[in-house]
Amino acid sequence: MSLPHQYPVCELLIRELVARRKLHLCEALKVVKQREAAEDVLQNTALKCMIKPPSQAPSNLKCYISKMVRNASIDYLRKHKRELPTDFDDEAVTGWAEITPICGRVHLEDKQTLCEVIKALCAQSARKQDIFLRCRLKDERQKDIAAELGLSPARINGVVKQVEGACNAAIACTEM
């Protein structure tokens, strides 16, 4: 398939990949042995063609793309051999493997909850933030903070409880 060189190199490579898609899919399938994995390999190859094409068009596009697909297939296998195949629904298996079953949705929800806690903390005065963070994160004793700021330990405890309540309220709002 000879195309005029008026096209950018990445476009020539993508055209070749699409024109002989079934052939390249079969090449990937020989290596990775799964249809979904072979599709992933082709997508990764297309991305590589678009992101980092060679400076000049290869003389034989078909061979060049075939080699890219084969290399991407081998990379795919290497990457997935290192992964531990686990049924994440089985808590006994995840406990044995010391893996936490976190999916994207749970990760996003945790991030949103953290953002709400940060907003609640930022809504407090700078002094209250300082007291709370020193007690809860830096593990400083309340009586030491009280002595430094000229407040009673009871007042420090009250501030910590007030800020903690605001953070807990923010967490409760995200769980609804």
N, C-alpha and C positions, 0 to 999 in steps of 0.2 A: 504494500500500500504506500505509494509514493505521494506525498503531499507537498505543495509548494512551501518554500521556506519563509513565506510571508507571515506564517503563524508563529506565535511565541513557542518556545520549546515546551513549556508545560502543557500548552494546548495540543501540541502534536502527540505528546505522551498520553494525555487523557483520551484523545481520539483513538489511539491505538488500543488502549485498555478497554474502551467501550466497544470498539469494532470487533474485537476478538474476546469479548467478555467470557463466553462459554469455555473457550480454550484455556484462558487464564484461570478460570474458576476450577476447571478440571486439574490443572497443574497444582493449584493450592490444595485441592481436595486429596490428591495423592499423598501429600505430605502430612496434612493436619487431620485427615480422616473424618471430619465432621463438616456438614454443609454450612452451619452457622459460623464456624471458625474460618472456613474458606471465604465466606462473604466478608468477615471482618478483615481478613488478610487483603482482599481486593480493595476494601475501603481505605485501609492503612496505606496501601500502595498508591492509591489515587491522591491521598493527602500528601504523601512524600513527593509525588510528581508536581503538585501545585505549590508546595512550600519550598522545596529545595531542588528545582530542576537543574540538570547540568547546564553549563554555560553554552554549549553547542549541541545541536540536535545530533543524536547518535546516527550512524550510517544505517543500521538495521534496527528499526524501532521495535519490531516483533521480538527479536532476540533480547534487546535491552529490557523491555517490559517483562518478558518471561523470566529473565534473571532476577529482576526486582521482586517479582511475585514469589519465586522460589526462595530468595533470601528472606523475604518477609514471612514466609511460611515457617522457615526454620527458626527465625527469631520468635515467632508466635509459640512454637513448641517449646523452645528453651524457657521462655517466660512462664508458660503454664505448667511446666514440669516442676518448677520451684514452688508453685502454689500448693497448699494442702487442700485436697478435695474433701469437703465437709458438708454434711447435711446440717445447716444452721438451725433447723427447726428442732433438732434433738438436743436438749439441754445437757444430757449426760455426755454427749460427744464434745460439745463446745466446752464444757467444764474440764474434761480430760485434756483437751488440746489447749486449754487456757485462752480461748478465743471468746470475745464478746460478740454476740450476734447483732451488730449494728448495720442497719441498712441506711440508704440515703435519706429516707423520710425521717427516721429517728434522729439522724445526725442533724438534719435541717431543723427539726423541732427543738432539739437541744440548743442549737445555735440561736434560734429565735428566743428561747427562754433566757439564755444568757444575755442577749441584747436588752430584754426587758428589765432584767436585774441591774444591768449597767445603767439604764435610763433612770431606774428608781434610785440608785446610788448617786447618780449625778444630780438628781433633783434635791439632794440634801446639801446643806451648807458645807463649805470647805472644811470647817472645823469638825463637823460631825463625820464627814468622809474620812478625815485623817484619823480620828479616834477609832472608828470602826475598822479601818484597814489595819491599823497598828495592832488592835486586839485580835482580829480574826485571821489576818494574813501573816503579820510579822510575829505573832505570838508574844507580844509584849504584855506584861502584867498590868492590870487596870490600876493598881495602886501606884505604879511607877509613872504611868501617864497622868494620873490625877496629880501627883506631886509636881510633875513638870509643868502642867498647865494651870496649877493653882486651883483645882477643883476637888470636890470630895470623890472618893471612890464610888459612892452611891450614884453620884451624878454621871460619872463615866459609864457605870453599868446601865443607867437609864438611857443614855445616848446610844449605847450599843444595842440595847433591846429595841429602841425606837427605829433605828436604821434597819436592823434585822427584820422587824415587822414590815417595814416598807418593801424590803426585798422579797419577803415571803408572800406579801400581797401581790407583787408583780408576777411571781411564779404561779400563784393560784389563778390569776387572770389568764395566763397562757394555757392552763390546763383545761379551761372551759371550752 
